[in-house]
Structures are given as C-alpha cells and as structure tokens.
Amino acid sequence: MSSPELVLRVLRTQLRAAGITYKVLAERIAMSESSVKRMFGQHDMSLSRLALICKASGIAMEDVLRGAADITPHADTLTLVQEKSLVAHPRLLLVAICCLGHWSLEQVVETYALTQAECIGCLAELDRLGLIELKPLNRYSLRVSNAFHWLADGPVQQYFREHVVADYFSGHFDGAGETLMCIPARLSLSSAQELVQKIRQLAEELARLHQNDRRLAPTERDGFTLLLGFRSWEFAAFTALRRSSAAALPAAPTANYQTGPRNR
C-alpha cells in the first residue's frame, strides 16, 4: 500500500470515528458528494486539500500523517552489520536510542554533551544505516516498526550485557512506577512457550503506551526501561550444592523473570 493510500485510509477511519459522512464532508468543503467519493476512491488528494478536510472536520492533520507513518510496514530488526556499526561508536548508539524514543535534535543536544554538528552527523549516519529517514530541518521518521527489537544475542545485546546490565540492576527499583521481580518456577516446555508469548504481548503494550504518550509534553514524560529475561537457569552457586544423584537428573525448565522499568 502506497503512502497516499495509507494517509487516506487513516483519514477515512478518523472521519468515520467522528461521525462525518461523505455527504457531510462535501457540504463542509463545498464539493459534491460524488467528487469527494471519487477523491477517496482514486487516492487523489493534494496536501492543501488534506489540510482543508482536516480543518473542516476538526481532525489534527499531524495525527493523520503520524497514523499513516505508524502503519507503514517497517523492519522489526536491524541487520548484523547495522548493529555492529552502532556499537562501534557509542555516541552513535546513544543517538540511535534517543531516536527510538522520538527525541528531537534539540532535546539530545540539551541533554547530552554533543554539539549540534555532532548530533546532525549521527543522524545522517543513522539515515545511511537505515534506522531513520532524515528530513529537512533535521527532523526524522523511524524506518523500523513499533515492534522493533535488537537482534537476539547480537552486537547491541552483547554490548548491553557487558556494559549496561550491571548498571541497570544497581538501582533500588523503589521509585514511582518502578518494580523488580525474580520469580522461579518449574514449567513444562509448552507452559514456558505460553509465557514467552505473553511477554511479547507485554512488549507490544509498552510500545502502544510509548506511542500514545508521544502527544504529551516532554516535561510530562520520563525515561523508563523494561528489561526482561526468561530462560531455563539455576544460579551456579545453587547448582554446586546439588546432590550428585540430583545433578544427574535432566534439568526441568526453571524461570527467571526480571522486569523493572527504571528512570533514566
């Protein structure tokens, strides 16, 4: 589906939600109903016409364009080469993470010790790598989906494991909106797979909330990070205490589920 089709699809959905029919819309923009239907049917609408329809309907044009961008098919991951390029330059990785959080150039420069020129250079490199599409005035749109995740055991995850995890868990997890859980369990493989699916649904819910809260002012939002781990595992010090006969038995799946949104 092309970009114009996506824009009109979102616009049609929002008009329907507002209870505005083609007939009502035609009256508001001084066109015949048949012309309005043809315009939507042929996916033929200028930007000025889109702005007129949005104004007449009380629909924010930026919401329509953002909605179309959000449903445009994008990749869920980067390639191995792309991730290697990010971890090779920590400042580039920092700007990439900021972009995934929809930070503006101004917010990045105000927050971190990067000059505007350095930040623009990073944005240009991220455009070359395919993470973002750089636009005029140093604005950008993401080229990855809302379900984006780093490659399993890829360069970025390895970097996080080496440099980030210890720092993350050094917090107390006692602030507003923070929590830490470590829940062991003995499960069948099918139950473990069921829980993995629920974890993926949780990640999708986090992406939805993140998307919705983009409309809030920056002062109304804070940086939270959800770190999830779930695998068959036993603490090595506990394994060392197993009786020899017990240690020889096949290991049943155990769970280590850690979750903790934490202020950045």
N, C-alpha and C positions, 0 to 999 in steps of 0.2 A: 504494500500500500504506500503510495507516494505521500510526501509531506502535505500538499494541499488537501488530499483526501483525508488525512488524519486530522487536520485543522477543522475541516467541515464536519467530520464525524464528531469531534468534541463539541463544536458549536451546536450541532443539531441536538446532542444529548443535553446540553445546558439549556437550550431553548425549551426542550420538552420538559425538563425539570422545573422550569419557570412557568410552565403552562402557556407558552406562547406558540400558537399555531402559525402555519404559513400565511393564513389569511390575516391574522392579527399583525404579523411582522410586515406583510405587504402594505397594510394601512399605515404603519408607523414610518416606513421609509419611502412612502409614496411610489410604490411599484405595484404592478398587477400580481395577483397570486400566482398566475401561470409563469410569470417571469421569475419569481422567487423560487418556485419549484424547479424550473429549468436551471437556474443558477446553482442550486444544490445538487441537482441530478448530474450536471455536466462537470461539477467540481471546478467551476469557473468563477472566481471571485478575486477581485483586486484587494490589496491591503487597505485602501481607503474605504472600499465597500464593507470589508470586515469590520473596520473601526466604526463605521456608521451603524451597522447592525448591532454591534456590541453596545454602543451608546444608547440606541433606541430600545434595547432590551434590558438595560441595567446589568449587563454582564461585563466583567472586567476582561478586557482583551488579553492582558498578560496571563490571566488564568487559562484562557483558551489555548494560547500558544504554549504555555508550560504543560498543559494537559496533553497536547499533541506530542511534545517532546518526550514526555514521560512514557508514552505507549509506543514510541518508535523502537523497533527491535534493535537491541544492542547486545554486545557480548557480555557474558557473566564473569569472564576472567580475562586477564592479560596473558600473553604468551610467556614462555620461559625467558626468551631474550628480552622482552619488555621489562619483566620483573628484575632481571639481572642489571639492567640499566638503571633502575631505580635505586637498588641497594648499593650500587657502586658510588652513588652521590647522595649522601644523607640529606642534604638540603633539598634536592630534587624529590626525594621520598617525602619529606616534610610538606612541600608544596602540593604533592600529589594527594596526600591525606587531607590537607586543607580543602583541595578541590572536591574530594569525595564528600566533604562536609559542607560544600557550597559556600565556602568563604570567598569574599571578594578580594581583589588585589589589595585594596586599601586596608582591609582587616588583617591580612597576612603581614603587611609591612608595619602596621601599627603594633602588632603583637610580637613579632619576631625580629631578630637583628639581621634583617635582609634589606638591602636597598631596593628601591623601586626597579632599578635596572636589572638587579639580580633576579628579582621575582618575575619580571617580564621574560627574562631569559629562560627561567624554569618553565613558565607557561608555554613558551614557544617549543621547548624540548618535549613537554608533555603532549603538545599538539602533534609533534613529529612521531612520538611513540604511540599515538592513537588513544590516549586516555581521555583527552578533551578535544574540543574543536574551538580554537581561539578565534574570537570575533573582534570587530572594531571596538576601540576604547578599552582594550584589554579585558573584555568580558569573555565568557566561555560557556559552553554547554558540555555535559559529560557524554562520552561515547560508550559508556558502559551502562548496563541495566541497573535497576534498583535492587536486583538480586546479586549484585557484584560481590565476589569473594576472591581472596588471594588463592593461588594455586596450593593444593594440599602438599605440604612439605616442600613447597617451592622456595625460591630465594628470599621472598619477603617473610614468609612464615619462619624460615630458618633465622633470619635477621631478628625477628621479634623474639624468638625463643632464646637467642643469645643475649640480646640487649634490653628487651622490654619486659619479659615475664616477671623477672625478679623485682623490677621497679614497680610493676603493677601491683603485685601481691604484698609489697612493703606497706601499703596503706592499711588503715584500720577498718575500712568499709562500714563506718558508723555514721556517716553523714546523711543528710536528707536525700532520699532516693538511692541509697547505696545498700548493697547486701552481698554477703558471701556465704555460699553453701558448699559443703562437701558431703555427699550422701552416698555411702557404699550400698551395694545391693547385689544379690545373686540372681541372675536372669537367664532365661533361655535366649538363644540367638534371635528368635522371632520377636521376643519382647524388646531386646536391645535395638533391633531394627525399627520397631514401632516408636521407641523413644527418640531415635535419631530423626525420624520424620517429624516428630513434634518439635524437636529442637530447630529444624529447618523452618517450621511454621513460625516459631518464635522469632527467628531472624527476619522473616518476611514481615512480621508485625512491627518489629523495630524499624525496618525500612519504611513502613507506612507512616508510623509516628514521626519519624525523621522528616519525611516528605511533607506531612501536614504542618509541622511546626516551622517550616521554612517561611511561612507567612508572618510569623511573629517577629517582633523587633529583636535585634541581636542581644539587647540587654535582658530579654525575657528567656533566653536560652543559654545553656551551659554545655560544655563538652563532656559527654558520658561515653564510656566504652564497655561493651559487653564481651567478655572473654569466656568461651565455652570449651570444655573438654569432656569427652566421654569415650572411654576405652576399657578394654579388659586389662586390669592393672592391680598390682599389690605392691605396697611400699616395701622396698628391698630389705629394710630392717626387720619387717614383719616376716617376710619370706625366709630370712635367715633363722627365725625361731620355729619354723615348721618342723614337725617330727619327720624323720626320713621317710616313713611309710606314707604320710600325708603328702609329702612333697612329690612323691612318685605318682600320685593320682592326677588324672587330667584336670587342668585348671578350669573351673566353671567361670563364665563371664562375670566380672565384677565391674561396678560402675564408679567412676569418679566424675562427678558433675559439678563443675565450678562455674558460678556465674556472678558477676559483680560489676554493674555499671558504676563507674567511678569518675568523679570530676577530674578534668584535665588540669 
